[in-house]
Amino acid sequence: MSHGLHGLHGDTRLSGYDALLVVSFGGPEGMDDVIPFLENVLRGRNVPRERMLQVAHHYELFGGVSPINQQNRDLIAALEEELERNGPKLPIYWGNRNWHPLLADTLSQMASEGVQNALAFVTSAYSSYSSCRQYLQNISDAQAEVGPKAPRVEKLRAFYNHPLFIEANVEHIRATVRKLDDPHLVFTAHSIPESMAANCDYAAQLSETASLIAQALNIENWQLVYQSRSGSPSQPWLGPDVSDHLKALQLAGVTDVVVAPIGFVSDHMEVVYDLDVEAEKVAKEIGVSMVRARTAGTHPAFVKMIRELMLERINNEPPRFAGSRGARPGICAPDCCVRDY
C-alpha cells in the first residue's frame, strides 16, 4: 500500500473510519525543549540563527512553555465528550508537526493498536502551503517512517467559513467588544510570503471569514491585518502588520481597538507574545486601548463543528458553509497550495 501523497489526495473513498487524528503544530513544554523545537520548525528554511534566538526569548518569557499543547489537550477532552454523547464513537489520537507527541510516534501507536483508516483534523482553518499542504506532507512522511502497517489518513477540509467556526469567533469577539465604548475591530492572521499567497486562497478566505464575523456583529469599522512575519526583510510578506495598523488607527483618531486573531484556532505563542506582549506594548505607547478577543479554542460551537466535519466525510453529508465562496473540497487537488518561496 502506498503511503505517499497519493494516498491522501486520491479519489478512493473508504467505507469506514476507525479513528480521528488531531494534527497540530506542537510547542515546547519547558526550557530544554525550546531550541530543539525551533530547530525542527526552521529546518530547511533560510532563517538566521540570531532570529531563532530572538524567538527563543519569547518562549523564555513564559518559562519555555507554549500554551498550544495544553490547548490541544483541552480540545481533545471536549471533543471526546462530544463524540461520546453524540457519536461517532471513534478513538482520538494526537500528533504534532514539530514537537512531542510527534506524528510518526502517534501513527506508530495507531498501527500497533489496529487503526487502519483515520480521519485527520488539522488545527488550521485556512488553505496555504504552511497551513494545509505541509501537514499533508508531514502525514505522508510519518507514514513512510512507520512503514507498511501505517494507517491511511484522510484530512478533513478547511473550515474557515463553516457556520460554527464563525459562531465561535463571533461570540468571543462580542464578549470582548462590550468592554469598550465604540471600538474599531482588527482581525489578525499569521503573515505568509506574498509568493506563497499567490498560490493559494489564504488571503481571500481570511477576508471572507472577517467579513462574515463583522456582518454578524453589525460592525462596519474593521480591518484584516497580519502578524508574526519571520522571513527576510527583503522578501515581501502579506501586510499591513498589526503594530503598524495600530499606529495608523491612532493617527486617524481611533482610541479603542479590539484585536481578534481569527487566523488562529487557539491561543498559542504567536497570539500570547506577538499580540498580548508586542502589540499591547505598542498600543500603550501610542495611547490606544487594546483588548484581545479569544480564539475559537474549546468553544462548544467549534467542538461541534469538528464532529460535523467528520460526519460530512463518514456519511457523505453535504457540507455547511456561510458566505459566497462555498465549501472547500474535502480532498485537495494535487497542485493546490504549492510552496513557492
SEKEMI-373305 format. One record per residue (C-alpha): residue number from 0; residue in one letter; x, y, z. Coordinates in steps of 0.1 Angstrom, whole numbers. Example, Ala and Ser with C-alpha at 12.3 -4.5 7.8 and 13.67 -1.06 7.14 Angstrom:
BEGIN
R   nr  rest     c1     c2     c3
R    0     A    123    -45     78
R    1     S    137    -11     71
This chain:
BEGIN
R   nr  rest     c1     c2     c3
R    0     M      0      0      0
R    1     S     13     34     -9
R    2     H     16     59     19
R    3     G     27     89     -2
R    4     L      6    120    -10
R    5     H    -15     99    -35
R    6     G    -29     81     -5
R    7     L    -41    114      9
R    8     H    -53    130    -23
R    9     G    -67    101    -43
R   10     D   -103     95    -53
R   11     T   -107     62    -35
R   12     R   -134     66     -8
R   13     L   -131     45     23
R   14     S   -161     26     36
R   15     G   -153     32     72
R   16     Y   -130     50     96
R   17     D   -118     37    129
R   18     A   -101     68    145
R   19     L    -97    105    145
R   20     L    -62    120    144
R   21     V    -58    156    157
R   22     V    -28    171    139
R   23     S    -12    203    152
R   24     F     19    225    151
R   25     G     33    215    185
R   26     G     52    236    211
R   27     P     78    233    238
R   28     E     68    225    273
R   29     G    100    235    292
R   30     M    132    255    287
R   31     D    151    224    275
R   32     D    126    220    247
R   33     V    128    254    232
R   34     I    159    253    209
R   35     P    153    217    196
R   36     F    117    227    189
R   37     L    127    258    170
R   38     E    153    238    151
R   39     N    125    215    140
R   40     V    103    244    130
R   41     L    131    262    110
R   42     R    147    231     94
R   43     G    151    237     56
R   44     R    143    274     59
R   45     N    167    302     54
R   46     V    163    318     88
R   47     P    194    333    106
R   48     R    203    317    139
R   49     E    201    351    156
R   50     R    164    353    146
R   51     M    159    319    161
R   52     L    174    330    193
R   53     Q    152    361    193
R   54     V    121    338    191
R   55     A    136    316    218
R   56     H    135    346    241
R   57     H     97    349    235
R   58     Y     93    314    249
R   59     E    117    321    278
R   60     L     93    348    290
R   61     F     67    320    295
R   62     G     91    296    311
R   63     G     97    278    278
R   64     V     61    266    277
R   65     S     39    272    247
R   66     P      2    271    255
R   67     I     -6    252    223
R   68     N     -1    217    237
R   69     Q    -24    222    267
R   70     Q    -50    238    244
R   71     N    -49    207    222
R   72     R    -54    185    253
R   73     D    -84    206    263
R   74     L    -98    205    228
R   75     I    -94    167    226
R   76     A   -111    163    260
R   77     A   -140    184    249
R   78     L   -142    165    216
R   79     E   -141    132    234
R   80     E   -172    142    254
R   81     E   -190    154    223
R   82     L   -184    121    204
R   83     E   -193    101    235
R   84     R   -226    119    237
R   85     N   -235    121    200
R   86     G   -211     98    181
R   87     P   -194     87    161
R   88     K   -176     70    189
R   89     L   -141     69    174
R   90     P   -109     70    195
R   91     I    -89    103    192
R   92     Y    -52    104    187
R   93     W    -29    134    186
R   94     G      3    141    167
R   95     N     23    172    161
R   96     R     45    185    133
R   97     N     73    199    154
R   98     W     72    186    189
R   99     H     60    157    210
R  100     P     38    138    205
R  101     L     53    137    171
R  102     L     32    124    141
R  103     A     54     94    134
R  104     D     52     83    170
R  105     T     15     87    170
R  106     L     10     68    138
R  107     S     32     40    151
R  108     Q      9     38    182
R  109     M    -22     38    160
R  110     A     -8     10    139
R  111     S      1    -11    170
R  112     E    -35     -6    182
R  113     G    -50    -18    149
R  114     V    -61     15    134
R  115     Q    -63     12     96
R  116     N    -83     42     83
R  117     A    -82     75    102
R  118     L    -97    109     96
R  119     A    -74    139    104
R  120     F    -85    172    119
R  121     V    -57    198    114
R  122     T    -59    227    137
R  123     S    -58    253    109
R  124     A    -89    268     93
R  125     Y    -74    281     61
R  126     S    -57    269     29
R  127     S    -20    276     22
R  128     Y     12    257     20
R  129     S     20    261     57
R  130     S    -15    255     70
R  131     C    -26    226     47
R  132     R     -2    211     22
R  133     Q     27    209     45
R  134     Y      6    190     70
R  135     L     -3    165     42
R  136     Q     34    161     36
R  137     N     41    157     73
R  138     I     15    129     75
R  139     S     29    112     44
R  140     D     65    114     58
R  141     A     53     99     91
R  142     Q     35     71     73
R  143     A     67     63     54
R  144     E     87     63     86
R  145     V     62     38    102
R  146     G     61     16     72
R  147     P     35     -7     55
R  148     K     14    -10     87
R  149     A      9     27     90
R  150     P    -28     37     89
R  151     R    -43     55     59
R  152     V    -51     91     69
R  153     E    -76    115     52
R  154     K    -75    152     62
R  155     L   -108    169     68
R  156     R   -115    200     48
R  157     A   -105    236     55
R  158     F   -133    251     77
R  159     Y   -127    289     75
R  160     N   -164    296     65
R  161     H   -181    269     85
R  162     P   -211    285    103
R  163     L   -200    270    137
R  164     F   -164    284    133
R  165     I   -179    318    126
R  166     E   -203    314    156
R  167     A   -175    306    180
R  168     N   -155    336    169
R  169     V   -185    359    169
R  170     E   -194    350    205
R  171     H   -158    355    217
R  172     I   -155    388    199
R  173     R   -189    401    211
R  174     A   -179    394    247
R  175     T   -148    415    241
R  176     V   -164    443    222
R  177     R   -186    450    252
R  178     K   -156    461    272
R  179     L   -150    492    251
R  180     D   -173    520    241
R  181     D   -170    522    203
R  182     P   -141    500    192
R  183     H   -125    495    159
R  184     L   -123    458    151
R  185     V    -89    445    139
R  186     F    -87    409    126
R  187     T    -53    393    126
R  188     A    -37    363    109
R  189     H     -2    349    105
R  190     S     15    366     76
R  191     I     30    345     48
R  192     P     52    354     19
R  193     E     34    370    -10
R  194     S     48    344    -33
R  195     M     31    317    -12
R  196     A     -1    337    -10
R  197     A     -2    339    -48
R  198     N     -6    301    -50
R  199     C    -35    297    -26
R  200     D    -67    312    -13
R  201     Y    -54    321     21
R  202     A    -59    358     19
R  203     A    -93    356      2
R  204     Q   -105    330     28
R  205     L    -94    353     56
R  206     S   -112    382     41
R  207     E   -144    361     38
R  208     T   -142    350     74
R  209     A   -136    385     87
R  210     S   -165    399     66
R  211     L   -188    372     79
R  212     I   -179    378    115
R  213     A   -182    416    112
R  214     Q   -215    412     94
R  215     A   -228    390    123
R  216     L   -217    416    148
R  217     N   -231    445    128
R  218     I   -197    462    129
R  219     E   -186    484    100
R  220     N   -152    496    113
R  221     W   -129    467    108
R  222     Q    -97    457     90
R  223     L    -78    425     83
R  224     V    -41    428     91
R  225     Y    -12    404     97
R  226     Q     13    394    123
R  227     S     42    372    132
R  228     R     62    375     99
R  229     S     95    357    102
R  230     G    112    360     68
R  231     S    139    381     53
R  232     P    131    419     54
R  233     S    138    419     16
R  234     Q    111    394      9
R  235     P     75    407      5
R  236     W     50    393     30
R  237     L     13    399     35
R  238     G      5    431     53
R  239     P     -2    455     69
R  240     D     15    445    102
R  241     V     -8    447    132
R  242     S     15    472    151
R  243     D     18    495    120
R  244     H    -20    494    117
R  245     L    -25    503    154
R  246     K     -3    534    148
R  247     A    -23    543    117
R  248     L    -56    540    136
R  249     Q    -42    562    164
R  250     L    -33    589    138
R  251     A    -68    586    125
R  252     G    -82    594    159
R  253     V    -92    558    170
R  254     T    -87    553    207
R  255     D   -104    519    213
R  256     V    -94    487    194
R  257     V   -105    450    197
R  258     V    -79    426    182
R  259     A    -94    393    171
R  260     P    -68    366    160
R  261     I    -92    348    136
R  262     G    -62    333    117
R  263     F    -56    310    147
R  264     V    -78    284    164
R  265     S    -60    285    198
R  266     D    -40    310    219
R  267     H     -5    298    211
R  268     M     28    317    212
R  269     E     21    339    182
R  270     V    -10    351    199
R  271     V      2    354    235
R  272     Y     36    371    226
R  273     D     30    389    193
R  274     L     -3    403    204
R  275     D     -5    402    242
R  276     V     31    414    246
R  277     E     43    432    215
R  278     A     12    447    201
R  279     E     -1    456    236
R  280     K     32    474    242
R  281     V     27    495    210
R  282     A     -9    503    219
R  283     K      1    516    253
R  284     E     29    537    239
R  285     I      6    554    215
R  286     G    -23    557    239
R  287     V    -47    532    223
R  288     S    -69    510    245
R  289     M    -65    475    230
R  290     V    -84    444    241
R  291     R    -77    410    226
R  292     A   -105    385    218
R  293     R   -101    348    225
R  294     T    -96    323    197
R  295     A   -122    295    190
R  296     G   -104    273    215
R  297     T   -128    249    231
R  298     H   -160    269    224
R  299     P   -189    244    221
R  300     A   -197    255    186
R  301     F   -161    248    175
R  302     V   -162    214    191
R  303     K   -195    206    174
R  304     M   -180    218    141
R  305     I   -153    191    142
R  306     R   -180    164    147
R  307     E   -199    179    117
R  308     L   -168    178     95
R  309     M   -163    141    105
R  310     L   -199    133     95
R  311     E   -195    150     62
R  312     R   -168    125     53
R  313     I   -183     94     71
R  314     N   -218     98     58
R  315     N   -211    118     27
R  316     E   -233    146     41
R  317     P   -235    179     22
R  318     P   -210    205     37
R  319     R   -223    235     55
R  320     F   -208    269     48
R  321     A   -215    306     52
R  322     G   -208    333     26
R  323     S   -204    331    -11
R  324     R   -172    311    -16
R  325     G   -187    277    -10
R  326     A   -172    248      9
R  327     R   -136    239      3
R  328     P   -133    205    -14
R  329     G   -127    176     10
R  330     I    -98    162    -10
R  331     C    -71    186    -21
R  332     A    -61    189    -57
R  333     P    -25    177    -64
R  334     D    -15    212    -75
R  335     C    -31    233    -48
R  336     C    -12    254    -22
R  337     V     22    246    -36
R  338     R     53    261    -19
R  339     D     69    289    -39
R  340     Y     94    308    -17
